[in-house]
């Protein structure tokens, strides 16, 4: 479950009072004057008055253009803040980042303090949601800086919320929950009701997201604890929203709490909350929230064993999201396709189920890679350092210690994501990334001849018979020993990875054909001569190797030629090297 957060809240004062104060000499302006037209556009753009977010965004764009033409910076800042809110609510995250970020200076100064803070929060959320983690962290850290300077409890919760959202989208829900619960414990009692309500809803959504992230990798008690915490904080948030009559927060909090009840097995209360939240989302044009809640309603249909209805709902939802400009929201697409996959599987439509499952796997891999890169390249080296600098002196040591812990965790995650668990070698993901880098280096200078590069596929001969005769533990022992043997005979810049099973890939950059043949032949001979003391009775292991040389400097073509050469080596009697091409 992704964090569900609303856009900017309706102004506490009448928006028209603020707008009229911003328009000079308009007391006697006619109905068709530029000032009057600007006033009308701002009124239509006000989130408290707009029919829906799409109409509100159109009005805000019109008001912004008019205000800039009139050089009315105050009205331009108000229009920009409202445009940001409408774009976020309607799910137009890319447009939000591209349109609003360059115009942030319009919100500088005390006159637009509240609008600036809410816009920074939404920019951070939009960046996190769409994978633009650097932009998200920049906006979140600006809020952290303002919070440290002001000392306002409400802003402290808002800044913690933005930072926690970055943690969550970058794959660390545990850290995100800690940030929010700590902020509530320190500032919750003194913060305004709205900010406290948003923070409570954030903990509910983060705990729910952690429940999804854990999946079946932990005990039932640990998973149940996530839902229990989500329900506790969600019910507190719902009690507060009931006193405020805010339809946007009714949608977000109702959607989160409804999903929690669904996963706890309370189907009827869940249905009531989800249906009400979905209806309000449609009424207010809150497309992004409506999509997420529709995924929960699909899961509810699955719980009722109404599989065809669930599949139809997710098919329609995916089509609706695809019809919008820009990329689909990743977390929502994953949820929708997961529901569709489970529905197809229950119906026995295995080909369709597999298609949805493969998309989910691809999206999860893409998201994981982006999260790991963000953790190692952005969060530790930039954001944590900047945040530590902004911290008060009394918390400097704590911030630095936290940065070290995050760096170690990021390094551990990055290493494990690209490492084969059995042999300790690199895995296919690492090979694909390094292969792309090496090919880019080899062809970087268009005025010079491309640099040589060799790719070899090595496969253990008759490996199935080893498993059959000596058992799978013995087969694993052979693979581990073989990995060490290959590792000892590689240069520092070479790439060695296990692709799966008994197949390994070797990339030799800056290596001409004759030298590559020598290296591969030496490896084959060392495998043949190696003793296997860990496998009693196993006297000899051999390997076949297929070698391909660049050009062309194309990964897919090199793999194809090396695979053909390996096939020829197997067909020619095994324990031999064949050069492809």
C-alpha positions in Angstrom: 0.0 0.0 0.0 1.5 3.3 -0.9 1.2 6.3 1.3 -2.1 8.1 0.5 -1.9 11.8 1.2 -4.2 14.6 0.2 -3.3 17.8 -1.6 -3.2 21.2 0.0 -6.0 21.8 2.4 -8.6 24.5 1.9 -7.5 27.9 3.2 -8.6 28.6 6.8 -9.5 32.1 5.7 -11.8 32.9 2.9 -9.7 32.6 -0.3 -11.5 35.5 -1.8 -10.4 37.8 1.0 -6.8 36.9 0.3 -7.2 37.4 -3.4 -8.9 40.7 -3.2 -6.2 42.0 -1.0 -3.7 40.9 -3.6 -5.3 42.9 -6.5 -4.5 46.6 -6.5 -7.1 49.2 -7.4 -9.7 46.6 -8.1 -12.5 48.2 -6.1 -13.9 50.0 -9.1 -12.9 47.5 -11.8 -15.6 46.4 -14.2 -16.7 42.8 -14.5 -14.6 42.4 -17.7 -11.4 44.0 -16.4 -8.2 42.0 -16.2 -8.3 42.3 -12.4 -11.9 41.0 -12.3 -11.1 38.1 -14.6 -8.1 37.2 -12.4 -10.4 37.3 -9.4 -12.9 34.9 -11.1 -10.1 32.5 -12.1 -8.7 32.4 -8.6 -12.2 31.7 -7.2 -12.6 28.8 -9.6 -9.2 27.5 -8.7 -9.8 27.5 -4.9 -9.7 23.8 -3.8 -12.6 24.5 -1.4 -14.8 25.7 -4.3 -13.5 23.8 -7.4 -15.9 21.2 -8.9 -13.1 18.7 -9.2 -9.3 18.6 -9.4 -9.2 18.6 -13.2 -11.4 21.7 -13.4 -9.5 23.3 -10.6 -6.2 22.7 -12.3 -7.4 24.3 -15.5 -8.6 27.4 -13.5 -5.3 27.6 -11.6 -3.3 27.5 -14.8 -5.5 30.3 -16.2 -5.2 32.4 -13.0 -1.4 31.9 -12.9 -1.0 33.1 -16.5 -3.2 36.2 -15.8 -1.4 37.0 -12.6 2.0 36.8 -14.3 0.7 39.0 -17.2 -0.4 41.6 -14.5 2.9 41.2 -12.6 0.8 40.3 -9.5 3.3 38.1 -7.6 0.9 37.6 -4.7 -1.9 36.2 -6.8 0.6 34.2 -8.9 1.9 32.5 -5.8 -1.6 31.6 -4.6 -2.5 30.2 -8.1 0.7 28.2 -8.2 0.0 26.6 -4.8 -3.5 25.6 -5.8 -2.3 24.3 -9.1 0.2 22.1 -7.3 -2.6 20.7 -5.0 -4.9 20.0 -8.0 -2.2 18.3 -10.0 -1.3 16.0 -7.1 -4.9 15.1 -6.4 -5.6 14.2 -10.0 -2.4 12.1 -10.3 -0.5 14.3 -12.8 2.8 14.0 -10.9 5.1 14.6 -13.8 3.4 17.8 -14.8 3.4 18.9 -11.2 7.2 18.5 -11.0 7.9 20.1 -14.4 5.5 23.0 -13.9 5.8 23.9 -10.3 9.5 23.4 -9.5 10.8 26.2 -11.8 8.2 28.6 -10.3 8.9 28.0 -6.6 10.5 31.5 -6.2 6.9 32.8 -6.5 6.3 31.4 -3.0 9.3 33.0 -1.3 8.7 35.3 1.6 6.4 35.4 4.6 3.3 36.2 2.5 3.2 32.7 1.1 4.7 30.8 4.0 1.8 28.3 4.4 1.5 27.8 0.6 5.2 27.3 0.2 5.3 24.6 2.9 2.4 22.7 1.5 3.8 22.9 -2.0 7.1 21.6 -0.9 5.4 18.7 0.8 3.5 17.9 -2.3 6.6 18.2 -4.5 8.3 15.8 -2.1 5.4 13.3 -2.3 5.2 13.6 -6.1 8.9 13.0 -6.5 8.8 10.0 -4.2 5.7 8.5 -5.9 7.3 8.8 -9.4 10.8 7.7 -8.5 12.4 11.1 -8.6 14.1 10.6 -5.3 16.6 13.4 -5.5 13.9 16.0 -6.1 11.8 14.5 -3.4 14.6 14.7 -0.8 15.5 18.3 -1.8 11.9 19.4 -1.1 11.7 17.4 2.1 15.0 18.8 3.4 13.8 22.3 2.7 10.9 21.6 5.0 13.2 20.1 7.6 15.3 23.3 7.5 12.2 25.6 7.8 11.0 23.4 10.7 14.3 23.7 12.6 14.2 27.5 12.2 10.6 28.0 13.2 10.2 25.5 16.0 6.5 25.1 15.0 5.1 21.6 16.1 2.7 21.5 13.1 5.6 22.1 10.6 7.7 19.6 12.4 5.0 16.9 11.7 4.7 18.1 8.1 8.5 17.9 7.6 8.7 14.5 9.2 5.8 13.3 6.9 7.7 14.4 3.8 10.9 12.8 4.9 9.1 9.6 6.0 7.5 9.4 2.5 11.0 9.5 0.9 12.1 6.7 3.2 9.1 4.6 2.4 9.3 5.0 -1.4 13.0 4.2 -1.2 12.2 0.9 0.4 12.7 1.5 4.1 9.3 1.5 5.7 10.7 0.7 9.1 12.7 3.9 9.1 9.7 5.9 7.8 7.5 4.6 10.6 10.1 5.4 13.2 10.4 9.0 11.9 6.7 9.5 12.1 6.0 7.9 15.4 9.0 9.8 17.0 7.6 13.1 15.5 4.1 12.4 16.9 5.5 11.5 20.3 7.5 14.8 20.4 5.1 17.2 18.7 1.7 15.5 18.4 0.0 17.0 21.5 1.0 20.5 20.6 0.4 20.4 16.9 -2.8 21.7 15.2 -5.5 19.2 14.6 -5.1 19.0 10.8 -1.3 18.3 11.0 -1.8 15.7 13.8 -4.5 14.0 11.7 -2.3 13.9 8.6 0.6 12.4 10.7 -1.7 9.7 12.2 -2.9 8.8 8.7 0.7 8.6 7.6 1.6 6.0 10.2 -1.5 4.0 9.2 -0.5 4.1 5.6 3.1 3.3 6.3 2.2 0.3 8.5 -0.1 -0.9 5.8 2.6 -0.5 3.2 5.0 -2.4 5.4 2.5 -5.3 5.7 2.5 -5.5 1.9 6.3 -5.3 1.8 6.9 -8.0 4.3 4.5 -10.4 2.5 5.1 -14.0 3.6 8.7 -13.4 4.5 8.1 -13.1 8.2 5.9 -14.7 10.9 2.1 -14.2 11.1 2.6 -12.4 14.4 4.9 -9.7 12.9 2.5 -9.2 10.0 -0.5 -8.9 12.3 1.3 -6.3 14.4 1.7 -4.1 11.3 -2.1 -4.2 10.7 -2.9 -3.7 14.4 -0.7 -0.5 14.4 -2.3 0.7 11.1 -5.8 0.2 12.5 -4.9 2.0 15.8 -3.6 5.1 14.1 -6.1 5.0 11.3 -9.1 5.0 13.8 -7.5 8.0 15.6 -7.2 9.9 12.3 -10.8 9.0 11.3 -12.0 10.4 14.6 -10.3 13.7 13.9 -11.5 14.0 10.3 -15.0 13.6 11.5 -14.7 16.9 13.4 -13.4 18.7 10.3 -15.7 17.6 7.5 -12.9 17.5 4.9 -13.9 15.3 1.9 -10.2 14.9 0.8 -9.1 13.5 4.1 -12.2 11.4 4.4 -11.1 9.8 1.1 -7.5 9.1 2.1 -8.2 8.0 5.7 -11.3 6.0 4.8 -9.4 4.2 2.0 -6.5 3.3 4.3 -8.6 2.1 7.2 -10.9 0.2 4.9 -8.0 -1.7 3.5 -6.7 -2.5 7.0 -10.1 -4.0 8.0 -10.2 -5.9 4.7 -6.9 -7.6 5.5 -8.0 -8.3 9.0 -11.1 -10.1 7.7 -13.7 -7.5 8.7 -15.3 -7.5 5.2 -18.5 -5.6 5.8 -17.0 -2.7 7.7 -14.2 -2.6 5.1 -16.8 -2.5 2.2 -18.6 0.4 3.8 -15.5 2.5 4.2 -14.0 1.7 0.8 -17.2 2.3 -1.1 -17.8 5.7 0.7 -14.2 6.8 0.1 -14.3 5.7 -3.6 -17.5 7.6 -4.1 -16.1 10.7 -2.6 -13.0 10.4 -4.7 -15.0 10.2 -7.9 -17.2 13.2 -6.8 -14.1 15.3 -6.1 -12.1 14.3 -9.2 -9.4 12.7 -7.0 -8.2 10.3 -9.6 -5.0 9.1 -7.9 -6.8 8.3 -4.7 -9.7 6.7 -6.5 -7.3 4.3 -8.3 -5.7 3.1 -5.1 -9.0 2.6 -3.4 -10.3 0.7 -6.5 -7.4 -1.8 -6.0 -8.6 -2.4 -2.4 -12.1 -2.9 -3.7 -10.8 -5.4 -6.2 -9.1 -7.3 -3.3 -12.4 -7.2 -1.4 -14.1 -8.9 -4.4 -11.4 -11.6 -4.3 -12.1 -12.1 -0.6 -15.7 -12.7 -1.6 -14.6 -15.2 -4.3 -16.1 -12.9 -7.0 -13.1 -13.4 -9.2 -14.5 -12.4 -12.6 -15.8 -9.1 -11.1 -12.4 -8.4 -9.6 -10.6 -9.1 -12.9 -13.0 -6.9 -14.8 -12.6 -4.0 -12.3 -8.8 -4.2 -12.5 -8.8 -4.4 -16.3 -10.9 -1.3 -16.5 -8.7 0.5 -13.9 -5.5 -0.3 -15.8 -7.1 1.0 -19.0 -8.2 4.2 -17.3 -4.7 4.8 -15.9 -3.0 4.1 -19.2 -5.3 6.6 -20.9 -3.7 9.4 -18.8 -0.6 11.3 -20.0 2.7 10.2 -18.4 3.8 7.0 -16.7 1.4 5.0 -14.6 1.8 5.3 -10.8 4.1 2.3 -10.1 2.7 1.3 -6.7 -0.9 1.4 -7.9 -0.2 -0.5 -11.1 1.6 -3.2 -9.0 -1.5 -3.5 -6.7 -3.9 -3.6 -9.6 -2.0 -6.3 -11.5 -1.5 -8.4 -8.4 -5.3 -8.5 -7.9 -5.7 -9.3 -11.6 -3.1 -12.1 -11.3 -4.8 -13.7 -8.3 -8.2 -13.5 -10.0 -6.9 -15.1 -13.2 -5.2 -17.8 -11.2 -8.4 -18.6 -9.2 -10.3 -18.8 -12.5 -7.7 -21.2 -14.0 -6.7 -18.7 -16.7 -3.0 -19.4 -16.2 -1.6 -17.7 -19.3 -3.3 -14.4 -18.4 -2.2 -14.8 -14.8 1.4 -15.3 -15.9 1.2 -12.1 -18.0 0.2 -10.0 -15.0 2.7 -11.7 -12.8 5.6 -11.0 -15.2 4.6 -7.3 -15.3 4.6 -7.1 -11.5 8.0 -8.8 -11.3 9.4 -6.3 -13.8 8.0 -3.3 -12.0 9.2 -4.6 -8.7 12.7 -5.1 -10.1 12.8 -1.6 -11.6 11.6 -0.1 -8.3 14.1 -2.1 -6.3 17.0 -1.0 -8.5 15.8 2.7 -8.3 15.5 2.4 -4.5 18.9 0.9 -4.1 20.6 3.5 -6.3 18.8 6.3 -4.4 19.8 4.9 -1.0 23.5 4.5 -2.0 24.0 7.5 -4.3 21.6 10.1 -3.0 20.4 9.6 0.5 23.6 8.8 2.3 26.0 11.0 0.3 23.8 14.0 -0.1 20.6 14.1 1.9 21.9 12.7 5.2 24.9 15.0 5.0 22.7 18.0 4.4 20.2 17.1 7.0 23.0 16.6 9.6 24.3 20.1 8.8 20.9 21.6 9.4 20.4 19.7 12.7 20.8 21.6 15.9 24.2 21.2 17.6 22.8 18.9 20.3 21.8 16.3 17.7 24.9 16.3 15.5 26.4 13.1 16.8 23.0 11.3 16.5 22.6 12.4 12.9 26.1 11.3 11.9 25.6 7.9 13.5 22.3 7.5 11.7 24.0 8.4 8.4 26.6 5.7 9.0 23.9 3.1 9.8 22.0 4.0 6.6 25.2 3.8 4.5 26.0 0.4 5.8 22.4 -0.7 5.2 22.5 0.7 1.7 25.8 -1.0 0.9 24.4 -4.3 2.3 21.2 -4.0 0.2 23.1 -3.0 -2.9 25.5 -5.9 -2.5 22.8 -8.5 -1.8 20.7 -7.3 -4.7 23.5 -8.0 -7.2 25.0 -11.1 -5.5 24.3 -14.8 -6.1 23.4 -16.2 -2.7 25.1 -19.6 -3.2 28.4 -18.8 -4.7 29.0 -15.2 -3.7 29.6 -14.2 -7.3 27.7 -11.5 -9.1 24.2 -12.4 -10.4 22.5 -11.7 -13.7 21.4 -8.2 -12.5 25.0 -7.2 -11.8 26.2 -8.7 -15.1 23.6 -6.8 -17.1 24.5 -3.5 -15.4 28.2 -3.9 -15.8 27.9 -5.2 -19.4 26.1 -2.0 -20.4 28.8 0.1 -18.7 31.6 -1.8 -20.4 30.0 -1.5 -23.8 29.5 2.2 -23.4 33.2 2.6 -22.4 34.3 0.5 -25.4 32.5 2.7 -27.9 32.8 6.1 -26.1 35.1 7.7 -28.6 33.4 7.8 -32.0 36.6 9.0 -33.7 38.5 5.9 -32.7 38.1 2.2 -33.3 36.0 0.5 -30.7 37.9 -1.3 -28.0 38.0 -5.1 -27.9 35.7 -7.1 -25.6 35.1 -10.8 -25.1 32.1 -12.6 -23.6 32.2 -16.3 -22.6 29.5 -18.6 -21.3 30.8 -21.5 -19.2 28.5 -24.5 -18.4 29.4 -27.5 -16.2 29.2 -30.7 -18.2 26.7 -33.5 -17.0 25.8 -31.4 -13.9 22.5 -33.2 -13.6 24.3 -36.5 -13.2 26.4 -35.1 -10.4 23.2 -34.1 -8.6 21.6 -37.5 -9.3 24.7 -39.6 -8.2 25.9 -37.5 -5.2 23.0 -35.4 -4.2 22.2 -31.7 -4.5 24.4 -30.7 -1.6 27.4 -32.2 -3.5 26.2 -30.3 -6.6 26.2 -27.0 -4.6 29.7 -27.8 -3.3 30.9 -28.2 -6.9 29.4 -24.8 -7.9 30.9 -23.0 -4.9 34.3 -24.5 -5.5 34.1 -23.8 -9.2 33.1 -20.1 -8.5 36.2 -19.8 -6.3 38.4 -21.4 -9.0 37.1 -19.0 -11.6 37.4 -16.0 -9.3 41.1 -16.8 -8.6 41.8 -16.6 -12.3 40.1 -13.3 -13.2 41.6 -9.9 -13.4 40.3 -7.0 -11.3 38.4 -5.4 -14.2 36.8 -8.6 -15.5 33.2 -9.5 -14.9 32.3 -13.0 -13.5 28.7 -13.8 -12.7 26.5 -16.9 -12.2 23.5 -16.7 -14.5 21.7 -19.6 -12.9 22.0 -23.3 -12.4 25.4 -24.4 -13.6 25.9 -21.6 -16.1 28.4 -18.8 -15.6 29.3 -15.7 -17.7 32.7 -14.1 -18.1 33.3 -10.7 -19.6 36.9 -9.7 -20.6 37.2 -6.0 -21.4 40.1 -4.7 -23.5 41.0 -8.3 -24.4 41.7 -9.2 -28.1 40.5 -12.6 -29.5 43.8 -14.5 -29.2 44.2 -13.5 -25.6 40.5 -14.3 -24.8 41.0 -17.8 -26.2 44.0 -18.3 -24.1 42.2 -17.2 -20.9 39.2 -19.5 -21.6 41.3 -22.5 -22.5 43.3 -22.1 -19.3 40.1 -21.9 -17.3 38.8 -25.1 -19.0 42.0 -27.0 -18.3 42.1 -25.9 -14.6 38.5 -27.1 -14.1 39.4 -30.4 -15.7 42.5 -30.8 -13.4 40.9 -29.6 -10.2 40.4 -32.1 -7.3 37.1 -32.2 -5.5 37.9 -33.2 -1.9 34.5 -32.1 -0.7 32.7 -34.7 -2.9 33.9 -38.2 -2.1 33.7 -40.4 -5.2 33.7 -37.4 -7.6 37.0 -37.7 -9.5 36.5 -35.3 -12.4 34.4 -32.3 -13.5 34.6 -30.7 -16.9 33.1 -27.6 -18.4 32.2 -26.4 -21.9 32.8 -22.8 -23.0 31.3 -20.7 -25.8 33.2 -17.5 -26.6 32.1 -14.5 -28.6 34.1 -11.4 -29.5 33.0 -7.8 -30.2 32.2 -6.3 -32.6 29.3 -5.9 -32.7 29.3 -4.1 -29.4 25.8 -5.3 -28.6 25.0 -7.3 -25.4 22.1 -9.3 -26.9 24.1 -10.3 -30.0 27.2 -11.3 -28.0 25.0 -13.4 -25.7 23.4 -15.1 -28.7 26.7 -15.9 -30.4 28.3 -17.2 -27.2 25.2 -19.3 -26.5 25.5 -20.8 -30.0 29.2 -21.5 -29.5 28.4 -23.2 -26.1 25.8 -25.3 -27.8 28.4 -26.3 -30.4 30.9 -27.2 -27.7 28.3 -29.4 -26.0 27.4 -31.1 -29.3 31.0 -31.6 -30.1 31.7 -33.8 -27.2 31.9 -31.3 -24.2 35.0 -30.3 -22.3 36.0 -27.9 -25.0 36.1 -24.3 -26.1 34.3 -23.1 -29.2 34.6 -19.5 -30.6 31.4 -18.2 -32.0 31.0 -16.1 -35.2 
